[in-house]
Amino acid sequence: MVFDANREIRRAVDTGEVLFGTKESETGIITGDAKLLVATKNAPVSVKERLLAKAKISHTPVLEFSGSALELGQVCGKPFNIAFLVVKEA
């Protein structure tokens, strides 16, 4: 069975609880609600480093999305760019 990140992200958005954006993602990591952090390759470097450091401290798994923020927005079915998202409940 092949893992399809796009399909799993979309499933989490449709049926689970997901937080979009830098501030929401950071809050989810800090409070311990985050089960997974998804970061795009073209996310701002300083913000990405900060969130990845916090994810490491809180033992939150990280998935680096292979596409851009625009592509992640499309996968999520949203009409805007998404550089970061946190899955609270899959």
Secondary structure, DSSP 8 states (H G I E B T S, - for coil): ----HHHHHHHHHHHSEEEESHHHHHHHHHHT--SEEEEETTS-HHHHHHHHHHHHHTT--EEEESS-HHHHHHHTT-SS--SEEEEEE-
